[in-house]
Amino acid sequence: MVKKLYFFCIIKPYRQDFITNPNIEENKIMSDHFNYLKGLLKQKKLYLAGPTLIPEDPTGIIILEAETEEEATKLLNEDPSIKSGMQKIVEFRPIRLSLTRNS
C-alpha cells in the first residue's frame, strides 16, 4: 500500500486588485483553475482548496494528496492559473494531517 503524503500550498495572484477588478482573461483563467481543481478532487489528489476572505490580500490555500513531492509539484504547476503566470506559488511544504474531522 502506498503511503499518503499531503502538501500545503499558498498561491497568490500577481495583481493585488485581481479579486475586485478581474479582466475577461482573468475570469476565464480562474474558471479553468476551478475546473482543474474539481478534476483533482475527483481523482482524490485534492484534499481541500479555497480562497481566504480578505479582498485586499487575495490568497488561495490548497492541500494536495500525492505519492511524492514531485507529483504534488507537477499537479500545482499544471494548474491553469499557475501555468498562465496569473498566480504564483508562495509557499509549498509537506504536512502531516494529525487531526481531521473523519479521523
Gaussian input, Z-matrix of N, CA and C with variables (Angstrom, degrees):
# hf/3-21g

backbone

0 1
 N
 C     1     B1
 C     2     B2     1     A1
 N     3     B3     2     A2     1     D1
 C     4     B4     3     A3     2     D2
 C     5     B5     4     A4     3     D3
 N     6     B6     5     A5     4     D4
 C     7     B7     6     A6     5     D5
 C     8     B8     7     A7     6     D6
 N     9     B9     8     A8     7     D7
 C    10    B10     9     A9     8     D8
 C    11    B11    10    A10     9     D9
 N    12    B12    11    A11    10    D10
 C    13    B13    12    A12    11    D11
 C    14    B14    13    A13    12    D12
 N    15    B15    14    A14    13    D13
 C    16    B16    15    A15    14    D14
 C    17    B17    16    A16    15    D15
 N    18    B18    17    A17    16    D16
 C    19    B19    18    A18    17    D17
 C    20    B20    19    A19    18    D18
 N    21    B21    20    A20    19    D19
 C    22    B22    21    A21    20    D20
 C    23    B23    22    A22    21    D21
 N    24    B24    23    A23    22    D22
 C    25    B25    24    A24    23    D23
 C    26    B26    25    A25    24    D24
 N    27    B27    26    A26    25    D25
 C    28    B28    27    A27    26    D26
 C    29    B29    28    A28    27    D27
 N    30    B30    29    A29    28    D28
 C    31    B31    30    A30    29    D29
 C    32    B32    31    A31    30    D30
 N    33    B33    32    A32    31    D31
 C    34    B34    33    A33    32    D32
 C    35    B35    34    A34    33    D33
 N    36    B36    35    A35    34    D34
 C    37    B37    36    A36    35    D35
 C    38    B38    37    A37    36    D36
 N    39    B39    38    A38    37    D37
 C    40    B40    39    A39    38    D38
 C    41    B41    40    A40    39    D39
 N    42    B42    41    A41    40    D40
 C    43    B43    42    A42    41    D41
 C    44    B44    43    A43    42    D42
 N    45    B45    44    A44    43    D43
 C    46    B46    45    A45    44    D44
 C    47    B47    46    A46    45    D45
 N    48    B48    47    A47    46    D46
 C    49    B49    48    A48    47    D47
 C    50    B50    49    A49    48    D48
 N    51    B51    50    A50    49    D49
 C    52    B52    51    A51    50    D50
 C    53    B53    52    A52    51    D51
 N    54    B54    53    A53    52    D52
 C    55    B55    54    A54    53    D53
 C    56    B56    55    A55    54    D54
 N    57    B57    56    A56    55    D55
 C    58    B58    57    A57    56    D56
 C    59    B59    58    A58    57    D57
 N    60    B60    59    A59    58    D58
 C    61    B61    60    A60    59    D59
 C    62    B62    61    A61    60    D60
 N    63    B63    62    A62    61    D61
 C    64    B64    63    A63    62    D62
 C    65    B65    64    A64    63    D63
 N    66    B66    65    A65    64    D64
 C    67    B67    66    A66    65    D65
 C    68    B68    67    A67    66    D66
 N    69    B69    68    A68    67    D67
 C    70    B70    69    A69    68    D68
 C    71    B71    70    A70    69    D69
 N    72    B72    71    A71    70    D70
 C    73    B73    72    A72    71    D71
 C    74    B74    73    A73    72    D72
 N    75    B75    74    A74    73    D73
 C    76    B76    75    A75    74    D74
 C    77    B77    76    A76    75    D75
 N    78    B78    77    A77    76    D76
 C    79    B79    78    A78    77    D77
 C    80    B80    79    A79    78    D78
 N    81    B81    80    A80    79    D79
 C    82    B82    81    A81    80    D80
 C    83    B83    82    A82    81    D81
 N    84    B84    83    A83    82    D82
 C    85    B85    84    A84    83    D83
 C    86    B86    85    A85    84    D84
 N    87    B87    86    A86    85    D85
 C    88    B88    87    A87    86    D86
 C    89    B89    88    A88    87    D87
 N    90    B90    89    A89    88    D88
 C    91    B91    90    A90    89    D89
 C    92    B92    91    A91    90    D90
 N    93    B93    92    A92    91    D91
 C    94    B94    93    A93    92    D92
 C    95    B95    94    A94    93    D93
 N    96    B96    95    A95    94    D94
 C    97    B97    96    A96    95    D95
 C    98    B98    97    A97    96    D96
 N    99    B99    98    A98    97    D97
 C   100   B100    99    A99    98    D98
 C   101   B101   100   A100    99    D99
 N   102   B102   101   A101   100   D100
 C   103   B103   102   A102   101   D101
 C   104   B104   103   A103   102   D102
 N   105   B105   104   A104   103   D103
 C   106   B106   105   A105   104   D104
 C   107   B107   106   A106   105   D105
 N   108   B108   107   A107   106   D106
 C   109   B109   108   A108   107   D107
 C   110   B110   109   A109   108   D108
 N   111   B111   110   A110   109   D109
 C   112   B112   111   A111   110   D110
 C   113   B113   112   A112   111   D111
 N   114   B114   113   A113   112   D112
 C   115   B115   114   A114   113   D113
 C   116   B116   115   A115   114   D114
 N   117   B117   116   A116   115   D115
 C   118   B118   117   A117   116   D116
 C   119   B119   118   A118   117   D117
 N   120   B120   119   A119   118   D118
 C   121   B121   120   A120   119   D119
 C   122   B122   121   A121   120   D120
 N   123   B123   122   A122   121   D121
 C   124   B124   123   A123   122   D122
 C   125   B125   124   A124   123   D123
 N   126   B126   125   A125   124   D124
 C   127   B127   126   A126   125   D125
 C   128   B128   127   A127   126   D126
 N   129   B129   128   A128   127   D127
 C   130   B130   129   A129   128   D128
 C   131   B131   130   A130   129   D129
 N   132   B132   131   A131   130   D130
 C   133   B133   132   A132   131   D131
 C   134   B134   133   A133   132   D132
 N   135   B135   134   A134   133   D133
 C   136   B136   135   A135   134   D134
 C   137   B137   136   A136   135   D135
 N   138   B138   137   A137   136   D136
 C   139   B139   138   A138   137   D137
 C   140   B140   139   A139   138   D138
 N   141   B141   140   A140   139   D139
 C   142   B142   141   A141   140   D140
 C   143   B143   142   A142   141   D141
 N   144   B144   143   A143   142   D142
 C   145   B145   144   A144   143   D143
 C   146   B146   145   A145   144   D144
 N   147   B147   146   A146   145   D145
 C   148   B148   147   A147   146   D146
 C   149   B149   148   A148   147   D147
 N   150   B150   149   A149   148   D148
 C   151   B151   150   A150   149   D149
 C   152   B152   151   A151   150   D150
 N   153   B153   152   A152   151   D151
 C   154   B154   153   A153   152   D152
 C   155   B155   154   A154   153   D153
 N   156   B156   155   A155   154   D154
 C   157   B157   156   A156   155   D155
 C   158   B158   157   A157   156   D156
 N   159   B159   158   A158   157   D157
 C   160   B160   159   A159   158   D158
 C   161   B161   160   A160   159   D159
 N   162   B162   161   A161   160   D160
 C   163   B163   162   A162   161   D161
 C   164   B164   163   A163   162   D162
 N   165   B165   164   A164   163   D163
 C   166   B166   165   A165   164   D164
 C   167   B167   166   A166   165   D165
 N   168   B168   167   A167   166   D166
 C   169   B169   168   A168   167   D167
 C   170   B170   169   A169   168   D168
 N   171   B171   170   A170   169   D169
 C   172   B172   171   A171   170   D170
 C   173   B173   172   A172   171   D171
 N   174   B174   173   A173   172   D172
 C   175   B175   174   A174   173   D173
 C   176   B176   175   A175   174   D174
 N   177   B177   176   A176   175   D175
 C   178   B178   177   A177   176   D176
 C   179   B179   178   A178   177   D177
 N   180   B180   179   A179   178   D178
 C   181   B181   180   A180   179   D179
 C   182   B182   181   A181   180   D180
 N   183   B183   182   A182   181   D181
 C   184   B184   183   A183   182   D182
 C   185   B185   184   A184   183   D183
 N   186   B186   185   A185   184   D184
 C   187   B187   186   A186   185   D185
 C   188   B188   187   A187   186   D186
 N   189   B189   188   A188   187   D187
 C   190   B190   189   A189   188   D188
 C   191   B191   190   A190   189   D189
 N   192   B192   191   A191   190   D190
 C   193   B193   192   A192   191   D191
 C   194   B194   193   A193   192   D192
 N   195   B195   194   A194   193   D193
 C   196   B196   195   A195   194   D194
 C   197   B197   196   A196   195   D195
 N   198   B198   197   A197   196   D196
 C   199   B199   198   A198   197   D197
 C   200   B200   199   A199   198   D198
 N   201   B201   200   A200   199   D199
 C   202   B202   201   A201   200   D200
 C   203   B203   202   A202   201   D201
 N   204   B204   203   A203   202   D202
 C   205   B205   204   A204   203   D203
 C   206   B206   205   A205   204   D204
 N   207   B207   206   A206   205   D205
 C   208   B208   207   A207   206   D206
 C   209   B209   208   A208   207   D207
 N   210   B210   209   A209   208   D208
 C   211   B211   210   A210   209   D209
 C   212   B212   211   A211   210   D210
 N   213   B213   212   A212   211   D211
 C   214   B214   213   A213   212   D212
 C   215   B215   214   A214   213   D213
 N   216   B216   215   A215   214   D214
 C   217   B217   216   A216   215   D215
 C   218   B218   217   A217   216   D216
 N   219   B219   218   A218   217   D217
 C   220   B220   219   A219   218   D218
 C   221   B221   220   A220   219   D219
 N   222   B222   221   A221   220   D220
 C   223   B223   222   A222   221   D221
 C   224   B224   223   A223   222   D222
 N   225   B225   224   A224   223   D223
 C   226   B226   225   A225   224   D224
 C   227   B227   226   A226   225   D225
 N   228   B228   227   A227   226   D226
 C   229   B229   228   A228   227   D227
 C   230   B230   229   A229   228   D228
 N   231   B231   230   A230   229   D229
 C   232   B232   231   A231   230   D230
 C   233   B233   232   A232   231   D231
 N   234   B234   233   A233   232   D232
 C   235   B235   234   A234   233   D233
 C   236   B236   235   A235   234   D234
 N   237   B237   236   A236   235   D235
 C   238   B238   237   A237   236   D236
 C   239   B239   238   A238   237   D237
 N   240   B240   239   A239   238   D238
 C   241   B241   240   A240   239   D239
 C   242   B242   241   A241   240   D240
 N   243   B243   242   A242   241   D241
 C   244   B244   243   A243   242   D242
 C   245   B245   244   A244   243   D243
 N   246   B246   245   A245   244   D244
 C   247   B247   246   A246   245   D245
 C   248   B248   247   A247   246   D246
 N   249   B249   248   A248   247   D247
 C   250   B250   249   A249   248   D248
 C   251   B251   250   A250   249   D249
 N   252   B252   251   A251   250   D250
 C   253   B253   252   A252   251   D251
 C   254   B254   253   A253   252   D252
 N   255   B255   254   A254   253   D253
 C   256   B256   255   A255   254   D254
 C   257   B257   256   A256   255   D255
 N   258   B258   257   A257   256   D256
 C   259   B259   258   A258   257   D257
 C   260   B260   259   A259   258   D258
 N   261   B261   260   A260   259   D259
 C   262   B262   261   A261   260   D260
 C   263   B263   262   A262   261   D261
 N   264   B264   263   A263   262   D262
 C   265   B265   264   A264   263   D263
 C   266   B266   265   A265   264   D264
 N   267   B267   266   A266   265   D265
 C   268   B268   267   A267   266   D266
 C   269   B269   268   A268   267   D267
 N   270   B270   269   A269   268   D268
 C   271   B271   270   A270   269   D269
 C   272   B272   271   A271   270   D270
 N   273   B273   272   A272   271   D271
 C   274   B274   273   A273   272   D272
 C   275   B275   274   A274   273   D273
 N   276   B276   275   A275   274   D274
 C   277   B277   276   A276   275   D275
 C   278   B278   277   A277   276   D276
 N   279   B279   278   A278   277   D277
 C   280   B280   279   A279   278   D278
 C   281   B281   280   A280   279   D279
 N   282   B282   281   A281   280   D280
 C   283   B283   282   A282   281   D281
 C   284   B284   283   A283   282   D282
 N   285   B285   284   A284   283   D283
 C   286   B286   285   A285   284   D284
 C   287   B287   286   A286   285   D285
 N   288   B288   287   A287   286   D286
 C   289   B289   288   A288   287   D287
 C   290   B290   289   A289   288   D288
 N   291   B291   290   A290   289   D289
 C   292   B292   291   A291   290   D290
 C   293   B293   292   A292   291   D291
 N   294   B294   293   A293   292   D292
 C   295   B295   294   A294   293   D293
 C   296   B296   295   A295   294   D294
 N   297   B297   296   A296   295   D295
 C   298   B298   297   A297   296   D296
 C   299   B299   298   A298   297   D297
 N   300   B300   299   A299   298   D298
 C   301   B301   300   A300   299   D299
 C   302   B302   301   A301   300   D300
 N   303   B303   302   A302   301   D301
 C   304   B304   303   A303   302   D302
 C   305   B305   304   A304   303   D303
 N   306   B306   305   A305   304   D304
 C   307   B307   306   A306   305   D305
 C   308   B308   307   A307   306   D306

   B1=1.4489
   B2=1.5368
   B3=1.3214
   B4=1.4601
   B5=1.5297
   B6=1.3114
   B7=1.4602
   B8=1.5262
   B9=1.3200
   B10=1.4561
   B11=1.5251
   B12=1.3058
   B13=1.4618
   B14=1.5200
   B15=1.3130
   B16=1.4632
   B17=1.5250
   B18=1.3336
   B19=1.4597
   B20=1.5183
   B21=1.3270
   B22=1.4568
   B23=1.5229
   B24=1.3167
   B25=1.4629
   B26=1.5202
   B27=1.3098
   B28=1.4597
   B29=1.5201
   B30=1.3370
   B31=1.4595
   B32=1.5223
   B33=1.3254
   B34=1.4570
   B35=1.5240
   B36=1.3320
   B37=1.4620
   B38=1.5279
   B39=1.3216
   B40=1.4639
   B41=1.5243
   B42=1.3406
   B43=1.4665
   B44=1.5275
   B45=1.3172
   B46=1.4664
   B47=1.5304
   B48=1.3367
   B49=1.4701
   B50=1.5301
   B51=1.3023
   B52=1.4587
   B53=1.5362
   B54=1.3246
   B55=1.4686
   B56=1.5205
   B57=1.3118
   B58=1.4631
   B59=1.5208
   B60=1.3335
   B61=1.4601
   B62=1.5322
   B63=1.3440
   B64=1.4671
   B65=1.5261
   B66=1.3232
   B67=1.4605
   B68=1.5347
   B69=1.3158
   B70=1.4679
   B71=1.5235
   B72=1.3226
   B73=1.4666
   B74=1.5297
   B75=1.3284
   B76=1.4665
   B77=1.5280
   B78=1.3244
   B79=1.4704
   B80=1.5192
   B81=1.3237
   B82=1.4693
   B83=1.5307
   B84=1.3242
   B85=1.4689
   B86=1.5251
   B87=1.3360
   B88=1.4646
   B89=1.5244
   B90=1.3134
   B91=1.4676
   B92=1.5251
   B93=1.3266
   B94=1.4694
   B95=1.5348
   B96=1.3267
   B97=1.4689
   B98=1.5341
   B99=1.3276
   B100=1.4606
   B101=1.5267
   B102=1.3235
   B103=1.4675
   B104=1.5286
   B105=1.3229
   B106=1.4655
   B107=1.5303
   B108=1.3299
   B109=1.4612
   B110=1.5284
   B111=1.3257
   B112=1.4706
   B113=1.5222
   B114=1.3292
   B115=1.4611
   B116=1.5226
   B117=1.3342
   B118=1.4682
   B119=1.5257
   B120=1.3235
   B121=1.4597
   B122=1.5330
   B123=1.3182
   B124=1.4693
   B125=1.5226
   B126=1.3420
   B127=1.4682
   B128=1.5303
   B129=1.3267
   B130=1.4694
   B131=1.5331
   B132=1.3267
   B133=1.4659
   B134=1.5291
   B135=1.3281
   B136=1.4592
   B137=1.5201
   B138=1.3307
   B139=1.4607
   B140=1.5272
   B141=1.3350
   B142=1.4650
   B143=1.5193
   B144=1.3324
   B145=1.4668
   B146=1.5191
   B147=1.3135
   B148=1.4509
   B149=1.5131
   B150=1.3332
   B151=1.4616
   B152=1.5247
   B153=1.3148
   B154=1.4584
   B155=1.5268
   B156=1.3111
   B157=1.4668
   B158=1.5243
   B159=1.3192
   B160=1.4620
   B161=1.5330
   B162=1.3473
   B163=1.4686
   B164=1.5237
   B165=1.3325
   B166=1.4690
   B167=1.5252
   B168=1.3226
   B169=1.4675
   B170=1.5322
   B171=1.3389
   B172=1.4654
   B173=1.5271
   B174=1.3211
   B175=1.4576
   B176=1.5181
   B177=1.3272
   B178=1.4545
   B179=1.5138
   B180=1.3277
   B181=1.4599
   B182=1.5210
   B183=1.3225
   B184=1.4640
   B185=1.5262
   B186=1.3198
   B187=1.4647
   B188=1.5208
   B189=1.3259
   B190=1.4586
   B191=1.5191
   B192=1.3192
   B193=1.4596
   B194=1.5242
   B195=1.3252
   B196=1.4652
   B197=1.5212
   B198=1.3142
   B199=1.4660
   B200=1.5237
   B201=1.3548
   B202=1.4636
   B203=1.5289
   B204=1.3157
   B205=1.4619
   B206=1.5254
   B207=1.3169
   B208=1.4675
   B209=1.5278
   B210=1.3289
   B211=1.4676
   B212=1.5257
   B213=1.3236
   B214=1.4620
   B215=1.5295
   B216=1.3195
   B217=1.4648
   B218=1.5212
   B219=1.3170
   B220=1.4665
   B221=1.5258
   B222=1.3262
   B223=1.4659
   B224=1.5249
   B225=1.3199
   B226=1.4665
   B227=1.5200
   B228=1.3150
   B229=1.4646
   B230=1.5210
   B231=1.3393
   B232=1.4662
   B233=1.5285
   B234=1.3117
   B235=1.4686
   B236=1.5328
   B237=1.3410
   B238=1.4679
   B239=1.5286
   B240=1.3239
   B241=1.4692
   B242=1.5271
   B243=1.3293
   B244=1.4674
   B245=1.5278
   B246=1.3329
   B247=1.4754
   B248=1.5179
   B249=1.3334
   B250=1.4660
   B251=1.5231
   B252=1.3353
   B253=1.4602
   B254=1.5166
   B255=1.3333
   B256=1.4577
   B257=1.5300
   B258=1.3349
   B259=1.4593
   B260=1.5253
   B261=1.3242
   B262=1.4629
   B263=1.5278
   B264=1.3110
   B265=1.4596
   B266=1.5230
   B267=1.3298
   B268=1.4678
   B269=1.5265
   B270=1.3187
   B271=1.4663
   B272=1.5188
   B273=1.3242
   B274=1.4615
   B275=1.5178
   B276=1.3270
   B277=1.4625
   B278=1.5166
   B279=1.3304
   B280=1.4611
   B281=1.5319
   B282=1.3211
   B283=1.4631
   B284=1.5266
   B285=1.3066
   B286=1.4626
   B287=1.5259
   B288=1.3132
   B289=1.4570
   B290=1.5228
   B291=1.3043
   B292=1.4649
   B293=1.5231
   B294=1.3201
   B295=1.4579
   B296=1.5196
   B297=1.2999
   B298=1.4617
   B299=1.5206
   B300=1.2779
   B301=1.4558
   B302=1.5232
   B303=1.3135
   B304=1.4632
   B305=1.5221
   B306=1.3475
   B307=1.4728
   B308=1.5147
   A1=109.34
   A2=115.89
   A3=121.56
   A4=109.17
   A5=115.78
   A6=121.18
   A7=109.79
   A8=116.37
   A9=120.98
   A10=109.54
   A11=115.97
   A12=122.47
   A13=107.84
   A14=116.04
   A15=121.07
   A16=109.36
   A17=114.96
   A18=121.60
   A19=109.52
   A20=115.34
   A21=123.60
   A22=108.43
   A23=115.71
   A24=119.82
   A25=110.00
   A26=115.56
   A27=122.16
   A28=107.17
   A29=115.48
   A30=120.66
   A31=108.94
   A32=115.22
   A33=121.29
   A34=109.02
   A35=116.65
   A36=118.68
   A37=110.49
   A38=114.83
   A39=119.25
   A40=111.39
   A41=115.72
   A42=119.65
   A43=109.35
   A44=117.12
   A45=122.75
   A46=113.35
   A47=118.29
   A48=119.78
   A49=112.30
   A50=115.91
   A51=122.29
   A52=112.67
   A53=118.37
   A54=121.95
   A55=111.49
   A56=117.45
   A57=120.90
   A58=113.46
   A59=117.79
   A60=120.00
   A61=111.63
   A62=117.89
   A63=118.82
   A64=111.48
   A65=115.67
   A66=118.98
   A67=108.96
   A68=117.19
   A69=121.89
   A70=111.23
   A71=117.43
   A72=121.13
   A73=111.20
   A74=116.71
   A75=120.09
   A76=111.43
   A77=116.93
   A78=119.88
   A79=110.97
   A80=117.23
   A81=121.73
   A82=110.20
   A83=116.68
   A84=120.53
   A85=110.52
   A86=117.89
   A87=119.88
   A88=111.42
   A89=117.56
   A90=120.32
   A91=109.75
   A92=116.58
   A93=121.12
   A94=110.59
   A95=116.75
   A96=123.04
   A97=109.94
   A98=116.40
   A99=121.22
   A100=110.80
   A101=116.70
   A102=120.44
   A103=111.53
   A104=117.09
   A105=120.84
   A106=110.09
   A107=116.42
   A108=119.88
   A109=111.33
   A110=117.43
   A111=120.12
   A112=110.54
   A113=116.95
   A114=121.07
   A115=111.64
   A116=116.60
   A117=120.15
   A118=110.95
   A119=116.77
   A120=121.00
   A121=110.23
   A122=116.16
   A123=120.68
   A124=111.69
   A125=116.29
   A126=121.21
   A127=112.34
   A128=115.94
   A129=122.21
   A130=112.19
   A131=115.73
   A132=122.19
   A133=110.91
   A134=116.40
   A135=121.61
   A136=108.65
   A137=116.52
   A138=120.99
   A139=109.94
   A140=116.16
   A141=120.73
   A142=109.28
   A143=114.95
   A144=120.81
   A145=108.85
   A146=115.87
   A147=120.24
   A148=111.43
   A149=115.34
   A150=119.88
   A151=111.44
   A152=115.32
   A153=119.46
   A154=107.21
   A155=117.07
   A156=120.99
   A157=112.85
   A158=116.18
   A159=121.49
   A160=107.20
   A161=117.99
   A162=120.71
   A163=114.58
   A164=117.68
   A165=119.29
   A166=112.87
   A167=117.72
   A168=121.89
   A169=108.92
   A170=117.08
   A171=120.18
   A172=112.04
   A173=114.77
   A174=121.98
   A175=108.61
   A176=116.70
   A177=121.23
   A178=110.30
   A179=115.69
   A180=121.79
   A181=108.31
   A182=115.66
   A183=121.95
   A184=108.14
   A185=116.40
   A186=121.07
   A187=107.11
   A188=114.66
   A189=122.07
   A190=110.67
   A191=115.04
   A192=122.38
   A193=106.36
   A194=116.57
   A195=120.64
   A196=109.62
   A197=115.46
   A198=119.94
   A199=112.05
   A200=116.56
   A201=121.35
   A202=109.75
   A203=115.71
   A204=120.23
   A205=110.57
   A206=116.67
   A207=120.96
   A208=110.64
   A209=116.56
   A210=119.79
   A211=110.58
   A212=117.41
   A213=120.83
   A214=110.98
   A215=116.71
   A216=120.97
   A217=110.70
   A218=116.44
   A219=120.52
   A220=110.76
   A221=117.31
   A222=120.56
   A223=110.87
   A224=117.32
   A225=120.47
   A226=111.60
   A227=116.43
   A228=120.15
   A229=113.22
   A230=117.47
   A231=121.32
   A232=112.12
   A233=117.61
   A234=121.42
   A235=108.12
   A236=117.98
   A237=119.97
   A238=114.33
   A239=117.98
   A240=118.98
   A241=111.73
   A242=117.22
   A243=121.58
   A244=109.62
   A245=116.25
   A246=120.59
   A247=112.08
   A248=116.33
   A249=120.64
   A250=112.24
   A251=116.88
   A252=120.07
   A253=113.07
   A254=117.57
   A255=120.55
   A256=111.75
   A257=116.04
   A258=120.87
   A259=108.72
   A260=114.71
   A261=120.33
   A262=109.20
   A263=115.05
   A264=121.85
   A265=106.92
   A266=117.38
   A267=119.92
   A268=112.27
   A269=116.56
   A270=119.83
   A271=108.37
   A272=115.49
   A273=121.91
   A274=107.44
   A275=116.25
   A276=119.08
   A277=110.71
   A278=116.46
   A279=119.89
   A280=109.20
   A281=115.67
   A282=120.38
   A283=109.82
   A284=115.06
   A285=121.41
   A286=106.38
   A287=116.48
   A288=120.42
   A289=107.75
   A290=116.39
   A291=121.40
   A292=111.95
   A293=116.10
   A294=121.26
   A295=109.69
   A296=116.19
   A297=121.95
   A298=107.06
   A299=116.54
   A300=120.90
   A301=111.52
   A302=116.93
   A303=121.49
   A304=113.89
   A305=117.82
   A306=118.66
   A307=112.04
   D1=134.86
   D2=-179.98
   D3=-81.23
   D4=132.76
   D5=178.58
   D6=-73.50
   D7=135.70
   D8=177.64
   D9=-78.39
   D10=132.35
   D11=174.26
   D12=-117.06
   D13=144.10
   D14=-179.55
   D15=-121.26
   D16=147.23
   D17=-176.54
   D18=-134.84
   D19=128.29
   D20=-179.78
   D21=-95.94
   D22=133.62
   D23=-178.35
   D24=-138.05
   D25=139.64
   D26=170.56
   D27=-116.09
   D28=130.34
   D29=175.50
   D30=-120.50
   D31=150.32
   D32=179.22
   D33=-138.87
   D34=143.88
   D35=174.93
   D36=-72.51
   D37=153.45
   D38=177.96
   D39=-71.43
   D40=-29.09
   D41=-178.44
   D42=-102.00
   D43=121.79
   D44=-172.93
   D45=-62.96
   D46=-36.37
   D47=-178.28
   D48=-91.67
   D49=20.41
   D50=-178.16
   D51=-55.19
   D52=-43.92
   D53=-176.52
   D54=-66.61
   D55=-41.07
   D56=-175.73
   D57=-89.13
   D58=-15.15
   D59=-175.20
   D60=-145.15
   D61=56.12
   D62=-179.32
   D63=-73.93
   D64=147.80
   D65=174.22
   D66=-93.21
   D67=177.44
   D68=-175.90
   D69=-60.22
   D70=-43.88
   D71=-179.46
   D72=-64.12
   D73=-40.99
   D74=178.71
   D75=-64.62
   D76=-39.34
   D77=176.11
   D78=-60.77
   D79=-41.70
   D80=179.12
   D81=-64.38
   D82=-46.70
   D83=-179.45
   D84=-62.80
   D85=-40.05
   D86=179.44
   D87=-68.09
   D88=-33.04
   D89=173.98
   D90=-64.23
   D91=-43.83
   D92=177.14
   D93=-63.26
   D94=-40.51
   D95=177.80
   D96=-59.17
   D97=-48.16
   D98=-179.43
   D99=-62.20
   D100=-44.18
   D101=179.16
   D102=-66.11
   D103=-36.43
   D104=176.62
   D105=-62.18
   D106=-45.68
   D107=179.44
   D108=-65.00
   D109=-37.77
   D110=175.99
   D111=-61.25
   D112=-37.57
   D113=176.50
   D114=-64.19
   D115=-42.02
   D116=177.35
   D117=-64.32
   D118=-34.74
   D119=177.42
   D120=-62.83
   D121=-44.85
   D122=178.53
   D123=-62.58
   D124=-34.31
   D125=179.11
   D126=-81.10
   D127=-1.44
   D128=-176.87
   D129=62.46
   D130=33.14
   D131=175.31
   D132=-101.24
   D133=-19.72
   D134=178.58
   D135=-105.32
   D136=126.42
   D137=177.53
   D138=-90.51
   D139=-44.24
   D140=174.73
   D141=-162.02
   D142=158.45
   D143=176.65
   D144=-159.05
   D145=149.25
   D146=175.11
   D147=172.47
   D148=160.63
   D149=178.61
   D150=-86.95
   D151=154.64
   D152=168.84
   D153=-76.62
   D154=166.15
   D155=-173.00
   D156=-108.08
   D157=38.08
   D158=178.08
   D159=-116.85
   D160=97.07
   D161=-174.19
   D162=-57.24
   D163=-32.96
   D164=-178.41
   D165=-78.85
   D166=-5.34
   D167=176.78
   D168=-141.03
   D169=67.83
   D170=-175.79
   D171=-61.86
   D172=128.77
   D173=-176.65
   D174=-146.62
   D175=138.07
   D176=174.14
   D177=-112.43
   D178=143.80
   D179=178.38
   D180=-117.18
   D181=132.86
   D182=-179.74
   D183=-133.96
   D184=135.28
   D185=168.66
   D186=-121.28
   D187=119.87
   D188=-179.19
   D189=-104.05
   D190=152.84
   D191=171.32
   D192=-115.16
   D193=124.50
   D194=-177.32
   D195=-148.60
   D196=164.67
   D197=178.79
   D198=-81.03
   D199=-27.19
   D200=-179.16
   D201=-143.22
   D202=162.00
   D203=174.81
   D204=-63.87
   D205=-35.48
   D206=178.76
   D207=-62.14
   D208=-41.58
   D209=178.32
   D210=-63.88
   D211=-44.08
   D212=179.60
   D213=-62.58
   D214=-42.14
   D215=177.96
   D216=-61.54
   D217=-43.37
   D218=178.71
   D219=-62.43
   D220=-43.49
   D221=178.78
   D222=-59.22
   D223=-43.40
   D224=178.63
   D225=-64.80
   D226=-44.87
   D227=-176.90
   D228=-68.99
   D229=-18.12
   D230=176.49
   D231=-85.80
   D232=-8.98
   D233=177.84
   D234=-61.01
   D235=128.42
   D236=-178.50
   D237=-55.80
   D238=-32.94
   D239=-179.54
   D240=-72.40
   D241=-28.05
   D242=175.92
   D243=-80.77
   D244=-46.52
   D245=-179.67
   D246=-57.75
   D247=-38.08
   D248=-177.47
   D249=-75.94
   D250=-15.34
   D251=-175.99
   D252=85.95
   D253=2.99
   D254=-179.76
   D255=-71.88
   D256=-31.66
   D257=176.57
   D258=-127.54
   D259=158.51
   D260=178.86
   D261=-129.96
   D262=153.71
   D263=175.67
   D264=-84.62
   D265=120.32
   D266=-179.93
   D267=-106.29
   D268=-16.78
   D269=175.28
   D270=-152.03
   D271=138.11
   D272=179.09
   D273=-151.29
   D274=122.95
   D275=-179.75
   D276=-157.34
   D277=149.63
   D278=174.29
   D279=-70.93
   D280=145.89
   D281=177.58
   D282=-135.67
   D283=161.56
   D284=172.42
   D285=-109.30
   D286=128.70
   D287=174.84
   D288=-85.95
   D289=95.08
   D290=-176.86
   D291=-77.06
   D292=-40.14
   D293=179.62
   D294=-134.12
   D295=130.92
   D296=171.81
   D297=-134.86
   D298=164.71
   D299=-178.97
   D300=-57.76
   D301=-35.81
   D302=-176.11
   D303=-94.00
   D304=7.89
   D305=-177.84
   D306=-90.48

